[in-house]
Amino acid sequence: MNWLIDITSWLCLLAGGFFCIVGAVGLLRMPDFYTRMHAASVIETLGAGLILLGLMLQAGITLVAVKLFMLGLLIFFASPTATHAMGRSGMQRGLKPQLASEENSTSKP
């Protein structure tokens, strides 16, 4: 049974690390504010959530696991709020999303 928890924990840690790397590449490669904000939310939700889950499985039923769970709840509730506030402030400042260029889009008659 212990090996099953270890394998599950390592899968969560590896998947969380993968999503953190993909989100970091997205932060560097995305063209505008709103798509970068989406990449940052991938890091916060999937990456950090899976890493915290893997660490909780490694910690077992201890006070450390409870602290990791509380940290996960904080991220779960604060991240969407902060992302919404950033998106709204971007809209209020006049930042427009980058749309497809005129050559790539199809025109409707």
ZATOR-291504 format. One record per residue: residue number from 1; chain; x negated, y negated, z negated of N, C-alpha, C, CB in turn. Coordinates in nm, 2 decimals, padded with zeros to 4 digits, always signed. Glycine has a CB too. Layout:
N
(NUM 'A' (X Y Z) (X Y Z) (X Y Z) (X Y Z))
...
//
This chain:
109
(1 'A' (-00.08 +00.12 +00.00) (+00.00 +00.00 +00.00) (-00.09 -00.13 +00.00) (+00.09 +00.00 -00.12))
(2 'A' (-00.20 -00.12 -00.07) (-00.29 -00.24 -00.07) (-00.34 -00.27 +00.06) (-00.40 -00.21 -00.17))
(3 'A' (-00.37 -00.17 +00.15) (-00.43 -00.20 +00.28) (-00.32 -00.26 +00.37) (-00.48 -00.07 +00.34))
(4 'A' (-00.19 -00.23 +00.35) (-00.09 -00.29 +00.42) (-00.07 -00.44 +00.39) (+00.05 -00.22 +00.40))
(5 'A' (-00.09 -00.48 +00.27) (-00.09 -00.62 +00.23) (-00.21 -00.69 +00.29) (-00.08 -00.64 +00.07))
(6 'A' (-00.32 -00.63 +00.28) (-00.44 -00.69 +00.34) (-00.43 -00.71 +00.49) (-00.57 -00.60 +00.31))
(7 'A' (-00.38 -00.61 +00.56) (-00.36 -00.63 +00.70) (-00.26 -00.74 +00.74) (-00.32 -00.50 +00.77))
(8 'A' (-00.15 -00.74 +00.66) (-00.05 -00.85 +00.69) (-00.11 -00.98 +00.65) (+00.07 -00.82 +00.60))
(9 'A' (-00.18 -00.99 +00.55) (-00.25 -01.12 +00.51) (-00.34 -01.17 +00.61) (-00.32 -01.10 +00.37))
(10 'A' (-00.43 -01.08 +00.67) (-00.52 -01.12 +00.77) (-00.46 -01.15 +00.90) (-00.62 -01.00 +00.79))
(11 'A' (-00.35 -01.09 +00.93) (-00.27 -01.13 +01.05) (-00.21 -01.27 +01.04) (-00.16 -01.03 +01.08))
(12 'A' (-00.16 -01.30 +00.92) (-00.11 -01.43 +00.89) (-00.22 -01.54 +00.90) (-00.04 -01.44 +00.76))
(13 'A' (-00.33 -01.51 +00.84) (-00.45 -01.60 +00.84) (-00.50 -01.62 +00.98) (-00.56 -01.55 +00.75))
(14 'A' (-00.51 -01.52 +01.06) (-00.56 -01.53 +01.20) (-00.46 -01.61 +01.29) (-00.59 -01.39 +01.26))
(15 'A' (-00.33 -01.58 +01.27) (-00.23 -01.65 +01.35) (-00.22 -01.79 +01.31) (-00.09 -01.58 +01.33))
(16 'A' (-00.23 -01.82 +01.18) (-00.23 -01.96 +01.13) (-00.36 -02.04 +01.19) (-00.23 -01.97 +00.98))
(17 'A' (-00.47 -01.97 +01.19) (-00.59 -02.03 +01.24) (-00.58 -02.06 +01.39) (-00.71 -01.95 +01.22))
(18 'A' (-00.51 -01.96 +01.46) (-00.49 -01.98 +01.61) (-00.40 -02.10 +01.63) (-00.42 -01.85 +01.66))
(19 'A' (-00.29 -02.11 +01.56) (-00.20 -02.23 +01.58) (-00.27 -02.36 +01.54) (-00.07 -02.21 +01.50))
(20 'A' (-00.36 -02.36 +01.44) (-00.43 -02.48 +01.41) (-00.53 -02.52 +01.52) (-00.51 -02.46 +01.28))
(21 'A' (-00.59 -02.42 +01.58) (-00.68 -02.45 +01.69) (-00.61 -02.50 +01.81) (-00.77 -02.33 +01.73))
(22 'A' (-00.49 -02.44 +01.84) (-00.41 -02.48 +01.96) (-00.36 -02.62 +01.94) (-00.29 -02.38 +01.98))
(23 'A' (-00.31 -02.65 +01.81) (-00.26 -02.78 +01.78) (-00.37 -02.89 +01.79) (-00.20 -02.79 +01.65))
(24 'A' (-00.49 -02.85 +01.75) (-00.60 -02.95 +01.75) (-00.64 -02.98 +01.90) (-00.73 -02.89 +01.68))
(25 'A' (-00.64 -02.87 +01.98) (-00.67 -02.90 +02.12) (-00.56 -02.98 +02.18) (-00.68 -02.76 +02.20))
(26 'A' (-00.43 -02.96 +02.14) (-00.32 -03.04 +02.19) (-00.34 -03.18 +02.15) (-00.19 -02.98 +02.14))
(27 'A' (-00.39 -03.21 +02.03) (-00.41 -03.35 +01.98) (-00.51 -03.42 +02.07) (-00.45 -03.35 +01.84))
(28 'A' (-00.61 -03.35 +02.12) (-00.71 -03.41 +02.20) (-00.67 -03.42 +02.35) (-00.84 -03.33 +02.20))
(29 'A' (-00.58 -03.33 +02.40) (-00.55 -03.32 +02.54) (-00.42 -03.39 +02.58) (-00.55 -03.18 +02.58))
(30 'A' (-00.33 -03.41 +02.49) (-00.20 -03.46 +02.52) (-00.21 -03.61 +02.56) (-00.10 -03.45 +02.41))
(31 'A' (-00.13 -03.66 +02.66) (-00.15 -03.79 +02.71) (-00.09 -03.91 +02.63) (-00.09 -03.79 +02.85))
(32 'A' (+00.01 -03.88 +02.55) (+00.07 -04.00 +02.49) (+00.10 -03.97 +02.34) (+00.20 -04.04 +02.56))
(33 'A' (+00.15 -04.07 +02.27) (+00.18 -04.07 +02.13) (+00.27 -03.96 +02.09) (+00.23 -04.20 +02.08))
(34 'A' (+00.38 -03.94 +02.16) (+00.49 -03.85 +02.12) (+00.45 -03.71 +02.14) (+00.61 -03.88 +02.20))
(35 'A' (+00.37 -03.68 +02.24) (+00.33 -03.54 +02.26) (+00.22 -03.50 +02.16) (+00.28 -03.52 +02.41))
(36 'A' (+00.14 -03.60 +02.13) (+00.04 -03.58 +02.02) (+00.10 -03.56 +01.89) (-00.06 -03.69 +02.02))
(37 'A' (+00.21 -03.63 +01.87) (+00.28 -03.61 +01.74) (+00.34 -03.47 +01.73) (+00.39 -03.72 +01.73))
(38 'A' (+00.39 -03.42 +01.85) (+00.44 -03.28 +01.85) (+00.33 -03.18 +01.82) (+00.50 -03.25 +01.99))
(39 'A' (+00.21 -03.20 +01.88) (+00.10 -03.11 +01.85) (+00.06 -03.11 +01.70) (-00.03 -03.15 +01.94))
(40 'A' (+00.07 -03.23 +01.64) (+00.04 -03.24 +01.50) (+00.14 -03.16 +01.42) (+00.03 -03.38 +01.45))
(41 'A' (+00.26 -03.16 +01.46) (+00.37 -03.09 +01.38) (+00.35 -02.94 +01.40) (+00.50 -03.13 +01.43))
(42 'A' (+00.29 -02.89 +01.51) (+00.26 -02.75 +01.52) (+00.15 -02.71 +01.42) (+00.21 -02.72 +01.67))
(43 'A' (+00.05 -02.79 +01.40) (-00.05 -02.77 +01.30) (+00.01 -02.76 +01.17) (-00.16 -02.87 +01.31))
(44 'A' (+00.10 -02.85 +01.13) (+00.15 -02.86 +01.00) (+00.25 -02.75 +00.97) (+00.22 -02.99 +00.98))
(45 'A' (+00.33 -02.72 +01.06) (+00.43 -02.62 +01.03) (+00.38 -02.47 +01.05) (+00.56 -02.64 +01.11))
(46 'A' (+00.34 -02.44 +01.17) (+00.30 -02.30 +01.19) (+00.17 -02.27 +01.14) (+00.30 -02.27 +01.34))
(47 'A' (+00.07 -02.36 +01.16) (-00.07 -02.33 +01.12) (-00.08 -02.32 +00.97) (-00.16 -02.43 +01.17))
(48 'A' (-00.04 -02.43 +00.90) (-00.06 -02.44 +00.76) (+00.04 -02.34 +00.69) (-00.03 -02.58 +00.71))
(49 'A' (+00.16 -02.32 +00.74) (+00.25 -02.23 +00.68) (+00.20 -02.08 +00.68) (+00.38 -02.23 +00.75))
(50 'A' (+00.15 -02.04 +00.80) (+00.10 -01.90 +00.81) (-00.03 -01.88 +00.72) (+00.07 -01.87 +00.95))
(51 'A' (-00.11 -01.99 +00.72) (-00.23 -01.98 +00.63) (-00.19 -01.97 +00.49) (-00.33 -02.10 +00.66))
(52 'A' (-00.10 -02.05 +00.45) (-00.05 -02.04 +00.31) (+00.01 -01.91 +00.27) (+00.05 -02.15 +00.28))
(53 'A' (+00.09 -01.85 +00.37) (+00.15 -01.72 +00.35) (+00.04 -01.61 +00.33) (+00.24 -01.69 +00.46))
(54 'A' (-00.06 -01.62 +00.42) (-00.17 -01.52 +00.41) (-00.24 -01.53 +00.28) (-00.26 -01.54 +00.52))
(55 'A' (-00.26 -01.66 +00.23) (-00.33 -01.67 +00.10) (-00.25 -01.63 -00.01) (-00.37 -01.82 +00.08))
(56 'A' (-00.11 -01.65 +00.00) (-00.03 -01.60 -00.11) (-00.03 -01.45 -00.12) (+00.12 -01.65 -00.09))
(57 'A' (-00.03 -01.38 +00.00) (-00.04 -01.24 +00.00) (-00.17 -01.19 -00.06) (-00.03 -01.18 +00.14))
(58 'A' (-00.28 -01.26 -00.04) (-00.41 -01.22 -00.10) (-00.41 -01.25 -00.25) (-00.52 -01.30 -00.03))
(59 'A' (-00.34 -01.35 -00.29) (-00.34 -01.39 -00.44) (-00.26 -01.29 -00.52) (-00.29 -01.53 -00.46))
(60 'A' (-00.16 -01.23 -00.46) (-00.07 -01.14 -00.54) (+00.03 -01.22 -00.62) (-00.15 -01.05 -00.63))
(61 'A' (+00.09 -01.16 -00.72) (+00.19 -01.23 -00.80) (+00.11 -01.30 -00.92) (+00.30 -01.14 -00.85))
(62 'A' (+00.06 -01.42 -00.89) (-00.01 -01.49 -00.99) (+00.03 -01.64 -00.99) (-00.17 -01.48 -00.97))
(63 'A' (-00.03 -01.72 -01.08) (+00.00 -01.86 -01.08) (-00.06 -01.93 -00.95) (-00.07 -01.92 -01.20))
(64 'A' (-00.16 -01.87 -00.89) (-00.22 -01.93 -00.77) (-00.12 -01.92 -00.66) (-00.35 -01.85 -00.73))
(65 'A' (-00.05 -01.80 -00.65) (+00.06 -01.79 -00.55) (+00.17 -01.88 -00.57) (+00.11 -01.64 -00.55))
(66 'A' (+00.21 -01.91 -00.69) (+00.31 -02.01 -00.72) (+00.27 -02.15 -00.67) (+00.35 -02.01 -00.87))
(67 'A' (+00.14 -02.18 -00.70) (+00.09 -02.31 -00.66) (+00.09 -02.32 -00.51) (-00.05 -02.34 -00.72))
(68 'A' (+00.05 -02.22 -00.44) (+00.05 -02.22 -00.29) (+00.19 -02.23 -00.24) (-00.02 -02.09 -00.24))
(69 'A' (+00.29 -02.16 -00.30) (+00.43 -02.17 -00.26) (+00.48 -02.32 -00.28) (+00.51 -02.08 -00.34))
(70 'A' (+00.44 -02.38 -00.39) (+00.48 -02.52 -00.41) (+00.42 -02.61 -00.30) (+00.44 -02.57 -00.55))
(71 'A' (+00.30 -02.59 -00.27) (+00.23 -02.66 -00.17) (+00.30 -02.64 -00.03) (+00.08 -02.63 -00.16))
(72 'A' (+00.34 -02.52 +00.00) (+00.42 -02.49 +00.12) (+00.55 -02.56 +00.12) (+00.44 -02.34 +00.13))
(73 'A' (+00.62 -02.57 +00.01) (+00.74 -02.65 +00.00) (+00.72 -02.79 +00.03) (+00.81 -02.62 -00.13))
(74 'A' (+00.62 -02.85 -00.03) (+00.58 -02.99 -00.01) (+00.56 -03.02 +00.14) (+00.46 -03.03 -00.09))
(75 'A' (+00.48 -02.93 +00.21) (+00.46 -02.95 +00.35) (+00.59 -02.93 +00.43) (+00.35 -02.85 +00.40))
(76 'A' (+00.67 -02.83 +00.39) (+00.79 -02.80 +00.46) (+00.89 -02.92 +00.46) (+00.86 -02.68 +00.40))
(77 'A' (+00.90 -02.99 +00.35) (+00.99 -03.11 +00.34) (+00.92 -03.24 +00.38) (+01.04 -03.12 +00.20))
(78 'A' (+00.80 -03.26 +00.36) (+00.73 -03.39 +00.39) (+00.69 -03.40 +00.53) (+00.61 -03.41 +00.30))
(79 'A' (+00.66 -03.29 +00.60) (+00.61 -03.30 +00.73) (+00.72 -03.35 +00.83) (+00.56 -03.17 +00.78))
(80 'A' (+00.84 -03.30 +00.83) (+00.94 -03.35 +00.92) (+00.97 -03.50 +00.90) (+01.06 -03.26 +00.92))
(81 'A' (+00.97 -03.53 +00.77) (+01.00 -03.67 +00.73) (+00.90 -03.76 +00.78) (+01.02 -03.68 +00.58))
(82 'A' (+00.77 -03.73 +00.77) (+00.66 -03.81 +00.81) (+00.66 -03.82 +00.97) (+00.53 -03.76 +00.76))
(83 'A' (+00.69 -03.71 +01.03) (+00.69 -03.71 +01.18) (+00.80 -03.79 +01.23) (+00.70 -03.56 +01.23))
(84 'A' (+00.92 -03.79 +01.17) (+01.03 -03.87 +01.21) (+01.00 -04.02 +01.19) (+01.16 -03.83 +01.13))
(85 'A' (+00.94 -04.05 +01.08) (+00.90 -04.19 +01.05) (+00.80 -04.24 +01.15) (+00.85 -04.20 +00.91))
(86 'A' (+00.70 -04.16 +01.19) (+00.61 -04.20 +01.29) (+00.67 -04.22 +01.42) (+00.49 -04.10 +01.30))
(87 'A' (+00.76 -04.13 +01.46) (+00.83 -04.14 +01.59) (+00.92 -04.26 +01.60) (+00.91 -04.01 +01.62))
(88 'A' (+00.99 -04.29 +01.49) (+01.08 -04.40 +01.48) (+01.00 -04.53 +01.49) (+01.16 -04.40 +01.36))
(89 'A' (+00.89 -04.54 +01.42) (+00.80 -04.66 +01.42) (+00.74 -04.68 +01.56) (+00.69 -04.65 +01.31))
(90 'A' (+00.71 -04.57 +01.63) (+00.66 -04.59 +01.76) (+00.76 -04.64 +01.86) (+00.61 -04.45 +01.81))
(91 'A' (+00.89 -04.60 +01.84) (+01.00 -04.65 +01.92) (+01.02 -04.80 +01.89) (+01.13 -04.57 +01.90))
(92 'A' (+01.02 -04.83 +01.77) (+01.04 -04.97 +01.73) (+00.93 -05.06 +01.78) (+01.06 -04.98 +01.58))
(93 'A' (+00.81 -05.01 +01.79) (+00.70 -05.10 +01.84) (+00.70 -05.10 +01.99) (+00.57 -05.04 +01.79))
(94 'A' (+00.78 -05.03 +02.05) (+00.79 -05.03 +02.20) (+00.71 -04.93 +02.27) (+00.75 -05.17 +02.24))
(95 'A' (+00.66 -04.83 +02.21) (+00.59 -04.72 +02.28) (+00.68 -04.64 +02.36) (+00.51 -04.64 +02.18))
(96 'A' (+00.66 -04.63 +02.48) (+00.74 -04.55 +02.57) (+00.68 -04.42 +02.60) (+00.77 -04.63 +02.71))
(97 'A' (+00.76 -04.31 +02.61) (+00.71 -04.18 +02.64) (+00.65 -04.18 +02.78) (+00.81 -04.07 +02.62))
(98 'A' (+00.55 -04.11 +02.81) (+00.49 -04.10 +02.94) (+00.58 -04.00 +03.02) (+00.34 -04.06 +02.94))
(99 'A' (+00.64 -04.05 +03.13) (+00.72 -03.97 +03.21) (+00.64 -03.92 +03.33) (+00.85 -04.04 +03.25))
(100 'A' (+00.70 -03.84 +03.41) (+00.64 -03.79 +03.54) (+00.62 -03.91 +03.63) (+00.72 -03.68 +03.60))
(101 'A' (+00.51 -03.91 +03.70) (+00.48 -04.01 +03.80) (+00.58 -04.01 +03.91) (+00.33 -04.01 +03.84))
(102 'A' (+00.58 -04.12 +03.99) (+00.68 -04.13 +04.10) (+00.65 -04.02 +04.21) (+00.68 -04.27 +04.16))
(103 'A' (+00.52 -03.99 +04.23) (+00.49 -03.89 +04.33) (+00.54 -03.75 +04.30) (+00.34 -03.89 +04.36))
(104 'A' (+00.53 -03.72 +04.17) (+00.57 -03.58 +04.13) (+00.72 -03.56 +04.10) (+00.49 -03.55 +04.00))
(105 'A' (+00.79 -03.67 +04.08) (+00.93 -03.66 +04.05) (+01.01 -03.66 +04.18) (+00.98 -03.77 +03.95))
(106 'A' (+01.12 -03.59 +04.17) (+01.21 -03.59 +04.29) (+01.31 -03.70 +04.27) (+01.28 -03.45 +04.31))
(107 'A' (+01.33 -03.77 +04.38) (+01.43 -03.89 +04.38) (+01.56 -03.84 +04.42) (+01.38 -04.00 +04.47))
(108 'A' (+01.66 -03.89 +04.35) (+01.80 -03.85 +04.38) (+01.86 -03.96 +04.47) (+01.88 -03.83 +04.25))
(109 'A' (+01.94 -03.92 +04.57) (+02.00 -04.01 +04.66) (+02.11 -04.09 +04.59) (+02.05 -03.95 +04.78))
//
